[in-house]
Amino acid sequence: MTTCAAVAQRINQLLKEKDMTQYRLEQCSGIQHGSMQCIMNGRNWTIQLNNVIAIAKGFGMSVSEFLNDPIFESNELEIE
């Protein structure tokens, strides 16, 4: 799994946990809809740290809380 796919999976997990829509996350994080669609649909080859920070803030959490998930600890995680 790529890091982008892992980030998208984590976003989906948190959207469900927080009963939040992708649109609401876009509004809270300041990430444009097209950019979020690229992340969620796997059209991004890389994910930038500033986007991860914005997404975490959009969820009302720190970056370390966002990344504190077993998906990011996998030895199978591909770094682009």
C-alpha positions in Angstrom: 0.0 0.0 0.0 1.3 3.5 -0.8 1.4 6.3 1.7 -1.3 8.1 -0.3 -3.6 5.1 -0.1 -2.9 4.8 3.6 -3.8 8.5 4.2 -7.0 8.1 2.2 -7.9 5.0 4.2 -7.2 6.9 7.5 -9.4 9.8 6.3 -12.3 7.4 5.5 -11.9 5.8 8.9 -12.0 9.1 10.7 -14.9 10.4 8.6 -17.0 7.4 9.7 -15.8 7.7 13.4 -16.6 11.4 13.5 -19.8 11.1 11.4 -18.4 13.8 9.1 -18.8 14.3 5.4 -15.9 14.8 3.0 -17.3 18.2 2.2 -17.2 19.2 5.8 -13.6 18.1 6.1 -12.7 20.1 3.1 -14.3 23.2 4.7 -12.6 22.6 8.0 -9.2 21.9 6.6 -9.2 24.4 3.8 -8.3 21.8 1.2 -9.9 22.3 -2.2 -12.4 19.8 -3.4 -10.3 18.8 -6.4 -7.3 18.2 -4.2 -9.2 16.1 -1.7 -10.8 14.1 -4.6 -7.3 13.3 -5.9 -6.2 12.1 -2.5 -9.3 10.0 -1.9 -9.3 8.5 -5.5 -5.7 7.6 -5.5 -4.8 10.0 -8.3 -2.0 11.6 -6.2 1.4 10.1 -6.5 2.6 11.8 -3.3 1.0 13.4 -0.3 2.5 16.6 1.0 3.0 17.1 4.7 1.1 20.4 4.6 -1.9 18.5 3.4 -1.6 16.0 6.2 -1.4 18.8 8.7 -4.4 20.6 7.2 -6.4 17.3 7.2 -5.5 16.6 10.8 -6.6 20.2 11.8 -9.8 19.7 9.9 -10.5 16.7 12.1 -9.6 18.7 15.2 -6.6 16.6 16.0 -2.8 16.8 15.9 -0.7 15.3 13.2 0.6 12.7 15.6 -3.0 11.7 16.5 -3.8 11.4 12.8 -0.7 9.3 12.1 -1.2 7.2 15.3 -2.8 4.3 13.4 -1.5 0.8 12.7 -1.8 1.5 8.9 1.2 3.8 9.1 3.3 1.2 11.0 3.1 -1.5 8.3 6.3 -2.8 6.9 4.5 -3.1 3.6 3.9 0.7 3.4 5.5 2.0 0.1 7.2 5.3 0.3 6.9 7.2 -3.0 
